[in-house]
Amino acid sequence: ATASTGSGLRATLIGAPLLMLGASAMFAHLHEATNVIWGTFDPRQGFKGAALQRLFAVALVLLMGLVLVGWLVLDSTLGYAAVHASSVLQPPFPMVRWLSFGMGIVFWGLVFAMFLRALPAPAISLRSAFPGGLLMSLGFGLGRNAMALYFSYSNFSAAYGAAGAVVVLLLWTYFTGMLFFYCVELTRLLATAAAHTP
């Protein structure tokens, strides 16, 4: 038991920094790509600027992790309350599922809006970022359910075999990347229109 605990601790101590390094690199590249779409560039250059950018990316990773844990706790609590309240209120089961789905869309829409607001170099308002965040949240929710429905009814493993998991990962990465950059472009257009509105 002691040996397994020690190996688990070593794996955690090695894996956690690597995970943070990879996630911060991804967020740093998203930050640069967002500035390219906006047609601006971050004035923080040099070693100090790169260090600040990585610290900002690490902070975003930690914030998203905390928000995800908080939402999982809230969603589980609401699901538990809905199951125990169904005997008294007797709501239709699809209504409970759609209510949970709608709350998740709005909640993650606000989170993604803050994310879209923080990424580009120019400062934008939350009002301009919220439609893009809401669209991103809706796209993630519908895309996840659509892919789950497709894979549950299609004979996907027979076509790709053991490589099916890699294909699914590539499809999801492509879909989320296209959705993210489309929402960034939408946010840029809305922010530009709001800036030119008297």
C-alpha positions as CSV (number, residue, x, y, z in Angstrom):
1,A,0.0,0.0,0.0
2,T,2.9,2.3,0.8
3,A,4.6,1.6,-2.5
4,S,1.4,2.3,-4.5
5,T,0.8,5.5,-2.5
6,G,4.4,6.7,-3.2
7,S,4.1,5.9,-7.0
8,G,0.7,7.7,-7.1
9,L,2.2,10.7,-5.4
10,R,5.2,10.8,-7.8
11,A,2.8,10.5,-10.8
12,T,0.8,13.4,-9.5
13,L,3.9,15.5,-8.9
14,I,5.1,14.9,-12.4
15,G,1.8,15.0,-14.2
16,A,0.3,18.1,-12.6
17,P,3.2,20.5,-13.8
18,L,3.1,18.9,-17.3
19,L,-0.7,19.3,-17.4
20,M,-0.4,23.0,-16.4
21,L,2.4,23.5,-18.9
22,G,0.4,22.0,-21.8
23,A,-2.8,23.8,-20.8
24,S,-1.0,27.2,-20.4
25,A,0.7,26.7,-23.8
26,M,-2.7,26.1,-25.4
27,F,-4.2,29.2,-23.8
28,A,-1.2,31.2,-24.9
29,H,-1.6,30.1,-28.5
30,L,-5.3,30.9,-28.3
31,H,-4.4,34.4,-27.0
32,E,-2.1,34.9,-30.0
33,A,-4.6,33.6,-32.5
34,T,-7.3,35.8,-31.0
35,N,-5.1,38.9,-31.5
36,V,-4.5,37.8,-35.1
37,I,-8.2,37.7,-35.7
38,W,-8.6,41.1,-34.0
39,G,-5.8,42.5,-36.1
40,T,-3.9,43.6,-33.0
41,F,-0.9,42.3,-31.1
42,D,-0.1,42.2,-27.4
43,P,2.4,45.0,-26.6
44,R,3.9,42.8,-23.9
45,Q,7.1,41.6,-25.7
46,G,10.3,40.0,-24.6
47,F,11.0,37.6,-21.8
48,K,8.9,39.5,-19.3
49,G,5.9,39.7,-21.6
50,A,6.1,36.0,-22.4
51,A,6.3,35.2,-18.6
52,L,3.3,37.4,-17.9
53,Q,1.4,35.7,-20.8
54,R,2.1,32.3,-19.4
55,L,1.1,33.4,-15.9
56,F,-2.1,34.8,-17.3
57,A,-2.7,31.5,-19.1
58,V,-2.1,29.4,-16.0
59,A,-4.6,31.7,-14.1
60,L,-7.2,31.1,-16.8
61,V,-6.6,27.3,-16.6
62,L,-7.0,27.3,-12.8
63,L,-10.1,29.6,-13.0
64,M,-11.7,27.3,-15.6
65,G,-11.0,24.3,-13.4
66,L,-12.6,25.9,-10.4
67,V,-15.6,27.0,-12.4
68,L,-16.0,23.4,-13.8
69,V,-15.8,21.9,-10.4
70,G,-18.3,24.4,-9.1
71,W,-20.7,23.8,-11.9
72,L,-20.5,20.0,-11.5
73,V,-21.4,20.4,-7.8
74,L,-24.3,22.7,-8.6
75,D,-25.6,20.5,-11.4
76,S,-25.4,17.4,-9.2
77,T,-27.2,19.3,-6.4
78,L,-30.0,20.5,-8.8
79,G,-30.4,17.0,-10.2
80,Y,-30.7,15.5,-6.8
81,A,-33.2,18.1,-5.8
82,A,-35.2,17.5,-9.0
83,V,-35.4,13.8,-8.4
84,H,-36.6,14.2,-4.9
85,A,-39.0,17.0,-5.7
86,S,-40.6,15.0,-8.6
87,S,-42.6,12.9,-6.2
88,V,-44.3,16.1,-4.9
89,L,-44.4,18.3,-8.0
90,Q,-44.4,15.6,-10.6
91,P,-42.9,17.6,-13.4
92,P,-42.5,15.9,-16.8
93,F,-39.0,14.3,-17.0
94,P,-38.1,16.1,-20.3
95,M,-38.9,19.4,-18.6
96,V,-36.3,18.7,-15.9
97,R,-33.7,17.8,-18.5
98,W,-34.4,20.9,-20.6
99,L,-34.3,23.1,-17.6
100,S,-30.9,21.7,-16.6
101,F,-29.7,22.1,-20.2
102,G,-30.9,25.7,-20.4
103,M,-29.2,26.6,-17.1
104,G,-26.0,25.1,-18.2
105,I,-26.1,27.0,-21.5
106,V,-26.6,30.4,-19.7
107,F,-24.0,29.6,-17.1
108,W,-21.3,28.5,-19.5
109,G,-22.3,31.4,-21.8
110,L,-21.3,33.8,-19.1
111,V,-18.1,31.9,-18.5
112,F,-17.2,31.8,-22.2
113,A,-18.1,35.5,-22.5
114,M,-15.6,36.4,-19.8
115,F,-13.1,34.2,-21.5
116,L,-13.7,35.9,-24.8
117,R,-13.4,39.3,-23.1
118,A,-10.1,38.4,-21.4
119,L,-8.3,36.9,-24.5
120,P,-7.9,39.8,-27.0
121,A,-5.5,42.6,-26.4
122,P,-8.1,45.4,-26.8
123,A,-10.6,45.8,-23.9
124,I,-14.2,45.0,-24.8
125,S,-17.4,45.0,-22.8
126,L,-19.1,42.0,-21.5
127,R,-22.2,43.0,-23.4
128,S,-20.3,42.6,-26.7
129,A,-18.8,39.3,-25.6
130,F,-21.9,37.6,-24.2
131,P,-23.5,36.7,-27.6
132,G,-20.3,35.0,-28.7
133,G,-20.1,33.2,-25.3
134,L,-23.7,32.1,-25.5
135,L,-23.3,30.8,-29.0
136,M,-20.1,28.9,-28.0
137,S,-21.9,27.4,-25.0
138,L,-24.9,26.4,-27.2
139,G,-22.6,24.9,-29.8
140,F,-20.7,22.9,-27.3
141,G,-23.9,21.5,-25.7
142,L,-25.6,20.7,-29.0
143,G,-22.4,19.3,-30.6
144,R,-21.7,17.1,-27.6
145,N,-25.3,15.7,-27.7
146,A,-25.2,15.3,-31.5
147,M,-21.9,13.4,-31.4
148,A,-23.1,11.2,-28.5
149,L,-26.3,10.4,-30.4
150,Y,-24.4,9.6,-33.6
151,F,-21.9,7.3,-31.9
152,S,-24.6,5.5,-30.0
153,Y,-26.5,4.5,-33.2
154,S,-23.6,4.1,-35.7
155,N,-21.3,1.2,-36.0
156,F,-18.3,3.4,-35.5
157,S,-15.9,0.9,-34.0
158,A,-16.3,-1.5,-36.9
159,A,-15.1,1.1,-39.4
160,Y,-12.1,2.4,-37.4
161,G,-11.4,-0.3,-34.8
162,A,-8.9,0.7,-32.1
163,A,-8.2,4.0,-33.8
164,G,-11.8,5.1,-33.2
165,A,-10.9,7.0,-30.1
166,V,-8.3,9.0,-32.0
167,V,-10.8,9.8,-34.7
168,V,-13.3,11.0,-32.1
169,L,-10.7,13.2,-30.5
170,L,-9.7,14.7,-33.8
171,L,-13.3,15.4,-34.8
172,W,-14.0,17.0,-31.4
173,T,-10.8,19.1,-31.6
174,Y,-11.7,20.3,-35.1
175,F,-15.3,21.1,-34.1
176,T,-14.4,23.0,-31.0
177,G,-11.6,24.9,-32.7
178,M,-13.9,26.1,-35.5
179,L,-16.6,27.0,-33.1
180,F,-14.2,29.0,-30.9
181,F,-12.7,31.0,-33.8
182,Y,-16.2,31.7,-35.2
183,C,-17.3,33.0,-31.9
184,V,-14.2,35.2,-31.6
185,E,-14.9,36.6,-35.0
186,L,-18.6,37.3,-34.0
187,T,-17.4,39.0,-30.8
188,R,-15.0,41.2,-32.8
189,L,-17.8,42.2,-35.2
190,L,-20.1,43.1,-32.3
191,A,-17.5,45.0,-30.4
192,T,-16.5,46.9,-33.5
193,A,-20.2,47.8,-34.3
194,A,-20.7,48.9,-30.6
195,A,-17.6,51.1,-30.8
196,H,-18.9,52.9,-33.9
197,T,-22.4,53.3,-32.5
198,P,-23.0,56.8,-31.1
